[in-house]
Amino acid sequence: MAQTADKLQTESQLKTLNDALGSGGFLQIRRMLNGLPPADAAHLIESTPHKIRSVLWQLIDIENEGDILQHLNDEVQSQFLRQMDAEEVAAITEGLETDDIADILQQLPDRVIREVLESMDHQDRLRVEHVLSFDEDTAGGLMNTDTITVRPNITLDVALRYLRRHESLPEMTDSLIVVNRNDQYIGILSLRKLLVSDPSVTVREIMDTEVEPISASMSSNEVAMLFARHDWVSAPVIGDNSLLLGRITIDDVVDVIREESDHSLMSMAGLDEDEDTFAAVLTTAPRRAIWLGINLLTAFIASGVINLFEATIEKVVALAVLMPIVASMGGVAGTQTLTVVIRGMALGHISRDNSRWLINREIMVGAINGLLWAVIVAGATTLWFGDPLMGAIIAAAMVINLITAALAGAALPLIMKSMKIDPALAGGVVLTTVTDVIGFMSFLGLASYFYA
């Protein structure tokens, strides 16, 4: 219901926007954009064609630009950042969280990043440089440096008075981080416990030392899995010698989960997860052309296999009619296995210890489905062409191809991962080639043998 309401709201806003653009009501558009929450304004901008965006961006008040910019995807961010100089970038990012500033700066050339950092005050520059020193896909790249820490030997009353001295608490603050004199992580103190416990007890008595901190070098995907597993709102990040570096909050983890979902979906089609829905024609066409070229190459490989059996196909025309059935069934079966395995890898379910069992399971599933549908296709082929031999040949080819598809779908992602290749990006192309080649080879090879 919430998604439907959001969709209707966006459609209404887009209609209002288009009507205002058509009538030249720029004052109305300015009021609407600057009156919306930053995330909604960013969504509205992303939902408009390339040229209109530039007009909308000019109508955003400068004090709102930074808040809106952080909610735009990387490609749209880059479109606007390219139009700014270092001072403008520094101005609009003032007041944003450290990790959000780092994400924005990573869209800029190194020269501009240095200029932006130089224009910041000393403390802010040190914080941003600290986050930028880590890869953006690690815990260090995700973390904020806005932590509130306490020592274990103080009383809860002292901790509460310390909190009241702050004008406000950092967003998503659900606990205080307990450190020693050397800023080394010890544990966390939940705000819920702090508020309901006896003020005279010490932090050490009620703090939680069971919460494991996150290493700054941990990948963002692993961080997301930990948050999902433990239902965390925030978690401390440590460096060498358990030194506290910052914390990660759930809003950043949600972004990681969404980006990983986009990556898996878009990679299957050979596209970037930051692909702009309304990108210009000359930007979109070359990107898609590359992947189409790769698929064309694999299609030529499959066609080459068919060409080897040209004489047999000319002799038995029914083979040309039935060939797509074998290849298609293998492709679907392989894609099912590939999807399950890639998802299992993303969730951290698959390791060396259980991968062999998984491969064997998929082979057995492929064999059962192969036998089931082979009987059905053999019967249909025999009735269609009045040729029991043809039915037996396609049945055998289907069993061979479905078993091969299951094996390839399970093994390819594991092999690619060991070779540092993204299985979501390359797995589908390789799998399609394997199932097409094996399907055509088995079907036409058997037909050549029996009809020679």
N, C-alpha and C positions, 0 to 999 in steps of 0.2 A: 504493500500500500504506500509506504514511504517513497519507494522508487517511482511509482506512478505519479504521486503528488509532485515530486521533484521534476519529473519529465514534463508534466503539465505546466508547472511554474516556468521552466526554461522556455517552453514553446510560447507561453504568454509574453515573457520578457523579449524573446526574439521578434515576435509580432509587433510589440510596442516599439522596439528598436528600429525595425524595418520601416514602420509607418512614419516614425520621426525622421529617419534618414530621407525618406521619400518627400517629406514636406519641408525638409531643411530645419527641423526643430532641434538644433544642436544644444540649445540651453536645456531642453527637456532630457536629452541624452546624457549631458554632463551631470545633471541632478540624479538621474537614475543610476548611472555607473558609480558615482561617488557615494550614493546612499546605500548601495548593496554591501553585504559582507564581502570581504576581499576574495574569499573562495568562490562566491557566486559571480562576482564581477569577472574573475579570471575565467570561469567556465563560459560565461557569455562571450568573452573576447575570443576564446578558442573555438566557439561555435559559429564564427563568422568568417567569410572568405578573406584571403590574404590582404587585399587592398583596403577593405573596410576596417581591418584591425588597426592599421596605421592611423586612420582617422579617429577611431575610438581611443587609442592610446594618448593622442594629443589632448583629449578631453578629460583625462584623469588628472586630478589635483596631485601636485608633486609630493605632498605629504602621504598620499595613499599609494604611490607607485611601488614602493618597496614591498608593502604588504600584499599587493596584488601580484607583483612579479614572482614572488616565491611560490605562488600556487599555479603558475603556468608551467607547461611541460618544457623540456629543455630546448626544443626546436623553436618554439614561440618566444621563449626567453631570449635566445640568441638573436632573433629577429629584432627585438627592441634594444638589446644591449649593444648591438653593432652601431646603433645611432647615437650612443652616448659617449662622452669622454670620461676620463678617470674621476674627475671631481663630481660629475653627475652621479656616477655609480656609487661613490662613497656617500653622497648625500642621501640617496634613496635607500641605501642599506643601513643607515644609522638607526639604531634601536632594534634591529632584527636580531634573532637568536644567532649565536655563533655558527652553528651548523648550517643554517639557512643562508647566511652570508657566504660561507665556504662553497655551498652548492651553486650559488649565483656566480661567484668569481671563477669557478671551474669552467664556465662557458666562455671565458675571455682569453685572449692571447696572453702569454707569460708577461710580455712587456706591459700590458694594461694592468694586469694583476699587481705587478710591482708598483705601478703608479698609484693604484687605489690604496694599497697597503700603506704607502708612504704618506698619503693624505689623511690617514686615520690617526687618532690619538694613540699614545704608546701602549696603554693597557689593552685597548681593543685590538690593536695590531698583533700583539703577542698572542692573544686568544685565537684569532683567526689563523695566524701562521701555524699555531700548534695543531689545529684541526686540519689545515691544508697539508701538513707533513705526513698525514696518513692517506692511504688510498681511499677513494670515495666509497668503495664497496666493502669497507671493513668497519668494525665497531668504532675505531678511532675517527673515521670519516663521518660517522653518523652522530657522534656524541655532541652534547652541549657541555660547556664548561661552567655553567651557572649552577653550581652545587652548593648546598648548605651543609656544613660539616660541624660535628660536635665531638668533644672528647669523652671517653668512657667514664672518667672519674667525677664528672659534674653531676649535680642533682637535676631532676626533671624541672624543678622550680627555676633553676638557673637557665636551663634550656628554653623554657617558655618565655622568660624575660628577654633572652637573647633573640628569640623569634619576633617579639613585639617591637624590637628596635628596627626591624626592616619595614620599609614603606609597603612592600608587597613581596609575596613569595614567587619564585619561578613557577611557570605553568607546569602542570602535571606533578606537583610536589606531593607525593603520598608518604614520604619518609625522609628522615635525616640520615646522612651517612656518617658513621662513626669511624674516626681515624685516630692514630696516635700522634705524638709530637712531630714525627717525621712525615706526616700526611700519608701514612700507609693504611690501607683499608683493613678494618677490623670486623665491621658488621653494619647493620642498619637499625634505625629506631623508627618504627611505624608511628605516624601521627595519631592513629587511632589509639595505640597504647599510651602515647605521650599524654593525650587529653583525658584519659580515664584512670590513669594510675596515680598512686600516692606521690605528691610533688616532692616528698622528702627522700625518695629512693634515688639511687644513682642510675645513670644511663646503662652502666655495665650490667645491672641486675635485670633489666628487661629487654635489652637489645637482642636482636636475632643474628647469630653468627653462622646460621646454617645456609644463608643466601650466598651462593657462589658469585663472585664478581665476574664480569666479562672481560676477557683479554682484548686489548686494543687491536690486536692483529686478527681477531676472529672475523670470518666473513659475514657480510650482512645477512645472507640467507640463514646461516647458523644462528645468528642473533634472533631473527624472526621466529625460528623454530623454538628457541628457548622461551621467548615471550608467549608464544601460543601454548606451549606445554605447561608453563607455570602461571599463566594469567597475570603477568606483571604489568604494572602501569609505568614503572621506571626501574632502571637497574644501573648499578655503578660500573664504571669502566676503569680498569687498572692497566698500568704499564709494567716495566721491569721492577722487581722487588716489591710488588704489590702497591706501588705508588698510585694514589688516586689521581686520575686524569680528568674525569668528568662523569656524565651519566647519559643514558639513552632513554628516551621517553616513547610511549606507545604511539604517539602521532607520527613519529619518524618510522617506526616499525610498520605501521599501516601503509606508508608510502612504499616501503621495501616490498611488502606483500603484493601491493597493486602493480608495482613495476615488474616484479617477477612473473605475475600472471600475464601482464601485457607482453612481456618478453617471450613467454612460452607460446602464446597465441600467435603473435606476429612472426616469430621465427619459423613457424611451420610453413609460412608463405614467403620466407626469405626477406622479411621486412624488419626495419628497426622498431623497437618498442616505442620510440619517441616520434614515430611517423605522424606527421601533421595531417589531420583529416582534410583540411582545406589548403594544403600546400599548392604552390603554383605548378602548372603543367610541366614546365621545363625542369622543375625540381623533382617531381614525382616520376616522370617517364624514365630517366636514366637509372634510377634505383631499381625499378621493376625490371628493366631491360636486362640487367646483370643476371638476376635469378631466372628469368625466362631463357636466357642463353644457356645457363647450366642445365636446366631441364631439357632444353632442346638437344644438348649433347647426350644426355642419358636416353632420350627417345631414339636417337640415331643408333645407340648401342642395341636397344631392343629391336629396332628395324633390321639391323645387321643380322641378328639371330634369325629373324623371320626369313630373310633373304636366302639363308643357307638351305632352306627347305622349299624353295620356290617351285621346284619340279613336283614335289608331293602335293602342294597346295593346288597346282594346276590340274593334277590328276583327280584329287578329291576336293571339290569346291566347298563341301560342307565344313572343311577345316577352317576356312576363312570366316565362316559364320560363328563357329564355336570358340575360336581362339580368345576373344575378349572375355569370355566367361571365366576361363581358368586364371587369366592374369588379374581380372577384377576381384575375384574371390580371394586370391592370395594377397592382393594389395590391402583389402579391407581387414583380413585376419592379421596381417603384419602390423597395420596401423593401430589396431586394438592393443596388441601386445606392446608395441613401441610406446604408446601413450601411458599405459599402466606402469611400465618400467621407468620412464622419464619422470612421472609423477612420484613414484616411490623413491627415486634418487633425490628429487627436490625436497621431499619430506624427511630424508635421512633414514629411510627404512631399509635400504639395500646396502649390504657390505659384502666383503669377500666370503664371509662365513655362510651367508644365506643365498648368494647369487646362483650357486649351482642348483640348489633346490628350486629356485624360481624358474631357471631355464628348463629344468626337467618338467616342471608343472606346465609351462607354456607349450612344450613339445607334446605332452600328453593331451592337452586341450586341443591343440592343432590337429592331432591324429584323430581324436574323437569327432570333432566337427568335420574333418576331411572325409571320414568314412560315412558320416551321416548324410552330408550333402552330395557326396559322390554317388551314393545309391539313388538319390532323388534325381540328380542330373543325368545319370546313366539311363534311368527309366524314361525320362523326358526325351533324351536324345534318340533312344531306340524307337520310341513312338513317332517322333518327328521325322526321322530319316529312314526308318525301317531297317536299321543296321545295328545289330547287337554288338558287333566288334567296335564300332565307333563309340557306343555307349561305354564299353569296358575301357577303351583307351582314355576317354576324357575323365572317367572315374579315377583311374590310376594317376593321371596327371594332376588331378585336383588334390588327391591325398598327398602326393609328393610336394606340391606347391604350398599347401597349407602348413605342412610340417616344417618346410623350409622357411616360410614366412614367420612362423612362431619362433623358430630358432634365431633367425636374423633379427626379428623385432626385440628379442630379449638380450641377445649378445651384442648387437651394434652399439647401443648406448653405453654399455660397460667398456667396450673397446675404445670408443671415442673419448670417453671420460679419461681413460688412462693415457690417451694421446693428447690431452688438453684441448680437445675439440668439443664445441658445444653440441650435444646430441639433439637438442631441440631445433637447432639451425640446420644441421647436415643430415640428421637421421632419416628424415622423410624422403629425401632425394635418393640416398643410398638404398634405402629399403625398397622404394619403388623400382629401382633398377634391378635389384636382386630378384624380386618377385616376378617382374616382367620377363627377365631373362630365363629364370628357372621354369616359369610357367610355359613359355613358348617352347623352350628346349625340350621339356619333358613331353608335352603334348605332341608337338610336331615330330620329335625324335621317335616316339612310340609309333606314331602314324606312319612314318617313313619305313620303319622296320616291318610292320604288319601289312602295309599296302604296297610294298616294293614288288 
